[in-house]
């Protein structure tokens, strides 16, 4: 068979992830939903332990995408090796759906414990974060990442700083910083109807959306709120790995919980300034927040703590205000509230026109196709 014809055939994509598909819509969902437009995609999550019999729960999403959740009986967890159970369930999935020609896509190195035996046409590690620096990271993660680097044909990084940290560990490392579906977030510029959840909150409103965890500087948030009790801080997103008791409670701090990706522009529309009060610690050292271009596309002034991948390029281009202390944050907020929005939006739109999830997906696809093409030629030789 002609090699190019083989490439055009619909190989499957099997993704192994530490993130839940239905948790927060972010990088994996943006990319894999685009892959699912042209091939089958199986998104395999970490196991859930329950009192029900051990099985695979498979549910369909858009296009050709299936979300796969291993559900493992508590008793099995104590009498059998969990990695062996996951390997059996994974092999059962391959048999059930006749998965033969496939690309293996990793988000978590921990999946090497049960997926290293698979023989894909290409192996991709989309390294979107430095997971070993996150709270509750398993101690064996670093060794598993070393094994994954040996197996991978391609390594993608979620930001420029992470690329600089990983580029010497593999011959094929490519930086793919957070991108954007600009048209989705530009809706915020024209939405006038207030979301019921924040309609009664006075202005000015300083808003954040995303996961609220150890990466958020809650002490900084409390200090800013105390300095400016007349400003309202709207926090949208689930609380993870920290307790509700850890969160600062003030009359001008409002926790609205998690919201859908589709609803985010409507919340943004009701804010005066968008904020990213990230802590400066090991867990944020290499992050490239997807919300940075999203906030900008919505037409909102943005204030962030000095996260490397926000400072470069957004801070350097004066598209985002950078503030390290509560006092600097307040000063930046006062300036942001006085910005000339019309002139600023022209500059932002010109910058964002260079980036999109569609473009990132196409570039990734081309790199994967080249690996598969070489593998096919090698097999045919």
C-alpha angles and dihedrals in degrees: 000000000000111000094227089051089053090053091053092054113102107261114184127242118223115193125195111200142179089202127080116240092222096044109079122347105236144126099328093049094047093051103036095046086059092050088050090063090074107022143020113279124194113196107197116196131198114277125274116215118217144143092266122098117277110269146129118265109207122186132173127237130175121333111335098341122125124187112214121197120184107217112198127193112241090231091054089053090061099041102038138042108266093214090053090051091050091049091052092048091047092051089048090054091052091051095045094052099032093240104182111139107042148145116228114220120191129199094163125046088205088077088072087081091071107015104048091098094063119106107213127174088240136004120214127189110197097195100194096163142012091256095182089068094055124103114271092012110165113251093234093058094095093054091046090052089053089054091047092052088055092051099041123098092192134024120197121190127209094226147009097259091051089049090054090052095048105033095093093052097067138023094230108048119145129185115230107171122197111294134190149233090223098184091056093056096038086070086079090071093066104031110110103167112096122232109247092231094063102024094102094047111106123234148291093057123193109195139196129180127187140069113329105216142118089313092069117086096226092174089057091048091052092049093049091048090051093049092052110028088167091065119081121220116206114196114192119185146064121293110235134177092358126075128245087243089063092060118097111247116210133147089245096050114083123190109199100175128229121333133190123265089242091058098048097090090056091054092045090052090063096053128090096202132015118219140197107194095180121170116241102235142112093285092058099038094102104022120131104195114221088205093068096078090032092059090047094049088053087060096244127139108246131213122190139171112246100283106167096232090048095047087050110078107347099050094040089054092048091241092121130037111234119211129173102182136038090253091052090047091054092048090049090048092054090050092045092055089057098047123133096241100189096057091042095052092057090056092046094049091051091052096044092049087075094061137055139145088243090059093046091049092050092051092049091047092053092053092048092047090053092053091048091047092054091046091052092049091049092050091048094050 
